[in-house]
Amino acid sequence: MELFTNALIITIGIMAGLFVFGLAINLLRTTLRVAQRAVDNAAKERDRQAYIARAKERRDKLETTAQHMLADNADLADLVADIRNAPYVDGKTRAARINNANRARLQKRLREMVPNKGLRDIFYGS
């Protein structure tokens, strides 16, 4: 009987040890996954910040180019001023259609003068 009890205790001890070992392995795996996710998120954030910085740099360069273009070309400056003074009107009245048609003509002239869409966007926005 004592031999059976000892064998049972040893068997239960081995099973408990394997169970604890399995729990430790699962905890280690989970910890490593969480750590890897944190590293991945940090890399994504770093890449996102770099992308934002590059986009800001490109935007600043375009804005500088746009300011030089406006300073060098009086016709372009007048055209941009006319576009800013003729905003798009959302409406179905005759006056709104005429205003929008005039604005479309001005935009067509601007597209002919400035083929770069990024520069045109800056002219519209500023």
N, CA, C and O of each residue as an XYZ file, in Angstrom:
504
protein
N       0.823     -1.192      0.000
C       0.000      0.000      0.000
C       0.864      1.253      0.000
O       0.569      2.248     -0.662
N       1.946      1.162      0.772
C       2.829      2.320      0.822
C       3.461      2.566     -0.545
O       3.645      3.717     -0.940
N       3.789      1.520     -1.260
C       4.371      1.644     -2.602
C       3.378      2.293     -3.555
O       3.744      3.151     -4.358
N       2.126      1.880     -3.460
C       1.083      2.478     -4.298
C       0.908      3.954     -3.977
O       0.783      4.771     -4.889
N       0.897      4.304     -2.717
C       0.744      5.701     -2.302
C       1.909      6.533     -2.798
O       1.729      7.640     -3.305
N       3.109      5.986     -2.646
C       4.280      6.723     -3.129
C       4.227      6.917     -4.648
O       4.547      7.995     -5.151
N       3.829      5.883     -5.367
C       3.725      5.971     -6.829
C       2.657      6.981     -7.221
O       2.846      7.745     -8.168
N       1.543      6.995     -6.510
C       0.465      7.947     -6.786
C       0.923      9.369     -6.512
O       0.660     10.266     -7.312
N       1.597      9.587     -5.406
C       2.089     10.927     -5.068
C       3.103     11.390     -6.107
O       3.080     12.543     -6.538
N       3.994     10.482     -6.508
C       4.988     10.841     -7.521
C       4.305     11.160     -8.843
O       4.671     12.132     -9.504
N       3.340     10.378     -9.233
C       2.605     10.608    -10.483
C       1.864     11.938    -10.430
O       1.934     12.725    -11.375
N       1.164     12.192     -9.349
C       0.449     13.475     -9.200
C       1.445     14.633     -9.194
O       1.179     15.686     -9.772
N       2.585     14.438     -8.545
C       3.617     15.479     -8.521
C       4.167     15.775     -9.908
O       4.380     16.933    -10.267
N       4.397     14.712    -10.689
C       4.889     14.886    -12.058
C       3.840     15.591    -12.908
O       4.160     16.492    -13.683
N       2.581     15.174    -12.757
C       1.509     15.822    -13.516
C       1.368     17.283    -13.123
O       1.185     18.137    -13.990
N       1.449     17.585    -11.832
C       1.370     18.976    -11.373
C       2.569     19.764    -11.895
O       2.433     20.920    -12.295
N       3.736     19.136    -11.888
C       4.929     19.797    -12.414
C       4.792     20.102    -13.894
O       5.156     21.189    -14.345
N       4.262     19.134    -14.664
C       4.034     19.372    -16.092
C       2.999     20.475    -16.313
O       3.137     21.299    -17.217
N       1.963     20.477    -15.476
C       0.942     21.518    -15.588
C       1.543     22.896    -15.312
O       1.294     23.839    -16.063
N       2.319     23.018    -14.259
C       2.964     24.295    -13.922
C       3.941     24.689    -15.017
O       4.033     25.863    -15.377
N       4.675     23.710    -15.552
C       5.607     23.985    -16.643
C       4.851     24.506    -17.870
O       5.304     25.449    -18.519
N       3.703     23.898    -18.191
C       2.872     24.356    -19.317
C       2.373     25.767    -19.096
O       2.377     26.585    -20.016
N       1.936     26.061    -17.862
C       1.494     27.420    -17.549
C       2.636     28.416    -17.718
O       2.440     29.512    -18.243
N       3.833     28.028    -17.271
C       4.991     28.923    -17.402
C       5.324     29.165    -18.867
O       5.651     30.288    -19.250
N       5.246     28.128    -19.683
C       5.510     28.271    -21.123
C       4.472     29.194    -21.759
O       4.824     30.072    -22.547
N       3.195     29.002    -21.420
C       2.144     29.868    -21.962
C       2.333     31.313    -21.517
O       2.141     32.236    -22.309
N       2.704     31.514    -20.272
C       2.956     32.871    -19.776
C       4.128     33.498    -20.521
O       4.081     34.678    -20.870
N       5.160     32.734    -20.762
C       6.324     33.230    -21.494
C       5.947     33.597    -22.926
O       6.350     34.646    -23.431
N       5.173     32.728    -23.579
C       4.712     33.025    -24.944
C       3.888     34.303    -24.984
O       4.093     35.149    -25.855
N       2.964     34.448    -24.053
C       2.127     35.645    -24.000
C       2.970     36.892    -23.768
O       2.754     37.924    -24.402
N       3.918     36.791    -22.868
C       4.796     37.933    -22.586
C       5.597     38.308    -23.821
O       5.749     39.490    -24.130
N       6.110     37.309    -24.529
C       6.875     37.589    -25.743
C       6.000     38.198    -26.834
O       6.445     39.087    -27.559
N       4.759     37.728    -26.954
C       3.830     38.319    -27.937
C       3.539     39.774    -27.607
O       3.533     40.623    -28.499
N       3.301     40.069    -26.344
C       3.024     41.443    -25.926
C       4.242     42.322    -26.191
O       4.105     43.446    -26.676
N       5.423     41.816    -25.878
C       6.644     42.587    -26.115
C       6.849     42.822    -27.611
O       7.217     43.923    -28.022
N       6.613     41.798    -28.422
C       6.774     41.955    -29.869
C       5.757     42.940    -30.423
O       6.080     43.731    -31.309
N       4.528     42.900    -29.908
C       3.509     43.848    -30.346
C       3.907     45.276    -29.993
O       3.688     46.195    -30.781
N       4.488     45.465    -28.820
C       4.951     46.796    -28.424
C       6.067     47.272    -29.339
O       6.097     48.440    -29.725
N       6.982     46.381    -29.690
C       8.067     46.743    -30.614
C       7.495     47.085    -31.990
O       7.908     48.065    -32.608
N       6.553     46.285    -32.465
C       5.931     46.548    -33.770
C       5.186     47.877    -33.770
O       5.280     48.647    -34.726
N       4.445     48.143    -32.695
C       3.714     49.409    -32.607
C       4.669     50.593    -32.567
O       4.393     51.630    -33.168
N       5.781     50.451    -31.871
C       6.770     51.533    -31.822
C       7.370     51.764    -33.204
O       7.590     52.909    -33.600
N       7.636     50.685    -33.942
C       8.178     50.819    -35.295
C       7.155     51.479    -36.221
O       7.512     52.330    -37.036
N       5.884     51.090    -36.096
C       4.839     51.709    -36.916
C       4.713     53.196    -36.608
O       4.581     54.012    -37.520
N       4.754     53.546    -35.333
C       4.648     54.954    -34.940
C       5.851     55.738    -35.453
O       5.704     56.869    -35.916
N       7.032     55.145    -35.371
C       8.234     55.806    -35.870
C       8.127     56.029    -37.384
O       8.477     57.097    -37.885
N       7.640     55.013    -38.107
C       7.449     55.147    -39.552
C       6.396     56.203    -39.867
O       6.548     56.975    -40.814
N       5.327     56.234    -39.071
C       4.270     57.225    -39.294
C       4.792     58.635    -39.069
O       4.485     59.548    -39.836
N       5.581     58.809    -38.015
C       6.154     60.131    -37.743
C       7.115     60.550    -38.858
O       7.147     61.717    -39.246
N       7.892     59.599    -39.370
C       8.802     59.905    -40.471
C       8.017     60.290    -41.725
O       8.402     61.210    -42.447
N       6.911     59.578    -41.980
C       6.066     59.900    -43.127
C       5.479     61.301    -42.988
O       5.451     62.068    -43.950
N       5.015     61.627    -41.797
C       4.445     62.958    -41.560
C       5.505     64.034    -41.751
O       5.228     65.089    -42.322
N       6.708     63.770    -41.277
C       7.789     64.749    -41.427
C       8.144     64.946    -42.903
O       8.361     66.073    -43.348
N       8.200     63.840    -43.660
C       8.493     63.961    -45.099
C       7.384     64.701    -45.825
O       7.653     65.518    -46.706
N       6.131     64.420    -45.459
C       5.002     65.111    -46.094
C       5.037     66.595    -45.774
O       4.770     67.419    -46.649
N       5.358     66.950    -44.544
C       5.453     68.359    -44.158
C       6.586     69.041    -44.915
O       6.458     70.189    -45.342
N       7.686     68.331    -45.075
C       8.819     68.894    -45.814
C       8.439     69.139    -47.281
O       8.763     70.181    -47.851
N       7.743     68.156    -47.883
C       7.288     68.332    -49.276
C       6.310     69.489    -49.373
O       6.375     70.285    -50.310
N       5.401     69.584    -48.403
C       4.413     70.669    -48.419
C       5.095     72.027    -48.277
O       4.741     72.975    -48.978
N       6.070     72.126    -47.374
C       6.800     73.381    -47.201
C       7.545     73.759    -48.471
O       7.581     74.928    -48.855
N       8.139     72.760    -49.122
C       8.864     73.030    -50.365
C       7.903     73.525    -51.447
O       8.213     74.463    -52.181
N       6.733     72.884    -51.538
C       5.733     73.328    -52.520
C       5.241     74.740    -52.205
O       5.054     75.553    -53.110
N       5.033     75.027    -50.925
C       4.575     76.367    -50.553
C       5.615     77.422    -50.915
O       5.267     78.510    -51.375
N       6.888     77.099    -50.708
C       7.952     78.031    -51.074
C       7.971     78.244    -52.580
O       8.092     79.374    -53.054
N       7.850     77.148    -53.332
C       7.811     77.252    -54.792
C       6.609     78.081    -55.238
O       6.725     78.912    -56.139
N       5.465     77.856    -54.612
C       4.254     78.603    -54.965
C       4.442     80.092    -54.685
O       4.040     80.923    -55.500
N       5.035     80.440    -53.565
C       5.252     81.858    -53.242
C       6.203     82.498    -54.251
O       6.002     83.643    -54.657
N       7.243     81.757    -54.658
C       8.166     82.289    -55.666
C       7.457     82.472    -57.005
O       7.693     83.450    -57.714
N       6.583     81.514    -57.346
C       5.845     81.628    -58.610
C       4.928     82.846    -58.588
O       4.828     83.572    -59.577
N       4.260     83.067    -57.459
C       3.367     84.236    -57.362
C       4.155     85.534    -57.417
O       3.704     86.515    -58.008
N       5.332     85.540    -56.802
C       6.143     86.758    -56.800
C       6.726     87.034    -58.182
O       6.869     88.193    -58.570
N       7.066     85.976    -58.935
C       7.713     86.149    -60.234
C       6.732     86.405    -61.369
O       7.099     87.038    -62.359
N       5.496     85.931    -61.253
C       4.551     85.995    -62.355
C       3.318     86.795    -61.915
O       2.492     86.307    -61.143
N       3.208     88.014    -62.411
C       2.091     88.885    -62.026
C       0.764     88.355    -62.555
O      -0.261     88.463    -61.883
N       0.779     87.773    -63.779
C      -0.465     87.217    -64.334
C      -0.995     86.083    -63.456
O      -2.195     85.980    -63.201
N      -0.082     85.246    -63.007
C      -0.483     84.151    -62.128
C      -1.033     84.686    -60.807
O      -2.031     84.174    -60.302
N      -0.400     85.696    -60.252
C      -0.876     86.284    -58.996
C      -2.271     86.869    -59.164
O      -3.127     86.721    -58.292
N      -2.491     87.538    -60.298
C      -3.834     88.092    -60.560
C      -4.863     86.978    -60.722
O      -5.982     87.076    -60.219
N      -4.475     85.920    -61.427
C      -5.390     84.802    -61.633
C      -5.757     84.142    -60.305
O      -6.925     83.834    -60.065
N      -4.772     83.928    -59.449
C      -5.033     83.318    -58.142
C      -5.932     84.232    -57.304
O      -6.836     83.757    -56.616
N      -5.685     85.533    -57.362
C      -6.535     86.474    -56.623
C      -7.968     86.430    -57.153
O      -8.920     86.475    -56.374
N      -8.125     86.340    -58.486
C      -9.473     86.250    -59.064
C     -10.180     84.963    -58.624
O     -11.377     84.974    -58.340
N      -9.434     83.860    -58.571
C     -10.046     82.594    -58.132
C     -10.476     82.694    -56.674
O     -11.549     82.215    -56.307
N      -9.655     83.307    -55.853
C     -10.005     83.445    -54.433
C     -11.220     84.362    -54.252
O     -11.977     84.208    -53.294
N     -11.403     85.310    -55.166
C     -12.541     86.230    -55.071
C     -13.809     85.654    -55.688
O     -14.881     86.241    -55.550
N     -13.704     84.518    -56.364
C     -14.868     83.877    -56.980
C     -15.033     82.478    -56.383
O     -14.737     81.491    -57.056
N     -15.495     82.371    -55.146
C     -15.617     81.046    -54.531
C     -16.735     80.236    -55.183
O     -17.645     80.787    -55.801
N     -16.644     78.936    -55.032
C     -17.688     78.064    -55.538
C     -18.973     78.328    -54.755
O     -18.957     78.434    -53.528
N     -20.085     78.433    -55.484
C     -21.381     78.690    -54.857
C     -22.249     77.450    -55.058
O     -22.469     77.010    -56.187
N     -22.734     76.896    -53.960
C     -23.589     75.728    -54.032
C     -25.031     76.200    -54.141
O     -25.652     76.597    -53.155
N     -25.539     76.148    -55.345
C     -26.913     76.586    -55.547
C     -27.322     76.374    -56.985
O     -26.483     76.098    -57.842
N     -28.611     76.501    -57.255
C     -29.110     76.252    -58.597
C     -29.631     77.530    -59.253
O     -30.279     77.475    -60.298
N     -29.355     78.658    -58.652
C     -29.819     79.913    -59.252
C     -28.947     80.264    -60.444
O     -27.850     79.730    -60.609
N     -29.442     81.153    -61.258
C     -28.698     81.572    -62.449
C     -27.387     82.254    -62.046
O     -26.353     82.020    -62.671
N     -27.423     83.077    -61.029
C     -26.220     83.772    -60.572
C     -25.162     82.775    -60.078
O     -23.969     82.952    -60.325
N     -25.606     81.738    -59.386
C     -24.664     80.722    -58.902
C     -24.028     79.986    -60.074
O     -22.823     79.732    -60.073
N     -24.850     79.639    -61.086
C     -24.300     78.944    -62.256
C     -23.309     79.825    -63.008
O     -22.274     79.341    -63.466
N     -23.615     81.102    -63.138
C     -22.710     82.020    -63.830
C     -21.404     82.155    -63.040
O     -20.314     82.108    -63.610
N     -21.530     82.320    -61.738
C     -20.337     82.436    -60.887
C     -19.470     81.180    -60.984
O     -18.248     81.274    -61.100
N     -20.102     80.008    -60.938
C     -19.352     78.757    -61.011
C     -18.721     78.568    -62.394
O     -17.620     78.029    -62.505
N     -19.415     79.009    -63.442
C     -18.845     78.919    -64.792
C     -17.613     79.827    -64.907
O     -16.605     79.442    -65.499
N     -17.704     81.019    -64.343
C     -16.548     81.925    -64.358
C     -15.388     81.321    -63.577
O     -14.236     81.389    -64.004
N     -15.700     80.738    -62.444
C     -14.649     80.104    -61.640
C     -14.029     78.923    -62.400
O     -12.817     78.714    -62.338
N     -14.845     78.165    -63.105
C     -14.326     77.035    -63.883
C     -13.383     77.525    -64.975
O     -12.358     76.895    -65.233
N     -13.719     78.644    -65.623
C     -12.824     79.212    -66.641
C     -11.495     79.639    -66.023
O     -10.428     79.405    -66.589
N     -11.580     80.265    -64.861
C     -10.355     80.679    -64.181
C      -9.512     79.459    -63.795
O      -8.289     79.472    -63.938
N     -10.171     78.414    -63.308
C      -9.446     77.198    -62.929
C      -8.804     76.538    -64.145
O      -7.706     75.990    -64.047
N      -9.479     76.588    -65.285
C      -8.900     76.024    -66.501
C      -7.637     76.788    -66.882
O      -6.632     76.185    -67.257
N      -7.691     78.113    -66.788
C      -6.486     78.908    -67.078
C      -5.374     78.581    -66.091
O      -4.206     78.501    -66.471
N      -5.732     78.393    -64.828
C      -4.715     78.056    -63.830
C      -4.108     76.682    -64.132
O      -2.899     76.502    -63.988
N      -4.934     75.709    -64.549
C      -4.409     74.380    -64.904
C      -3.443     74.472    -66.078
O      -2.457     73.736    -66.128
N      -3.718     75.370    -67.023
C      -2.811     75.549    -68.154
C      -1.497     76.186    -67.706
O      -0.431     75.827    -68.206
N      -1.567     77.125    -66.769
C      -0.364     77.830    -66.317
C       0.457     76.999    -65.333
O       1.686     77.052    -65.334
N      -0.242     76.229    -64.492
C       0.436     75.451    -63.447
C      -0.013     73.996    -63.567
O      -1.085     73.643    -63.075
N       0.789     73.146    -64.214
C       0.358     71.751    -64.377
C       0.460     70.915    -63.099
O      -0.150     69.849    -63.009
N       1.217     71.382    -62.121
C       1.411     70.623    -60.875
C       0.197     70.792    -59.963
O      -0.110     71.898    -59.519
N      -0.491     69.678    -59.688
C      -1.701     69.732    -58.863
C      -1.394     70.178    -57.434
O      -2.194     70.888    -56.825
N      -0.252     69.774    -56.897
C       0.112     70.188    -55.543
C       0.232     71.704    -55.431
O      -0.205     72.291    -54.441
N       0.818     72.335    -56.433
C       0.933     73.796    -56.432
C      -0.449     74.429    -56.562
O      -0.751     75.409    -55.880
N      -1.278     73.881    -57.425
C      -2.625     74.445    -57.577
C      -3.406     74.344    -56.275
O      -4.122     75.275    -55.906
N      -3.271     73.217    -55.574
C      -3.955     73.059    -54.290
C      -3.513     74.121    -53.304
O      -4.323     74.639    -52.535
N      -2.237     74.446    -53.323
C      -1.734     75.488    -52.412
C      -2.323     76.828    -52.814
O      -2.689     77.625    -51.949
N      -2.421     77.092    -54.118
C      -3.008     78.363    -54.548
C      -4.477     78.457    -54.138
O      -4.949     79.528    -53.755
N      -5.202     77.335    -54.218
C      -6.598     77.359    -53.821
C      -6.735     77.549    -52.311
O      -7.626     78.260    -51.847
N      -5.857     76.916    -51.559
C      -6.006     76.896    -50.100
C      -5.496     78.119    -49.402
O      -5.981     78.450    -48.320
N      -4.526     78.812    -49.980
C      -3.942     79.933    -49.217
C      -4.519     81.263    -49.625
O      -4.133     82.297    -49.079
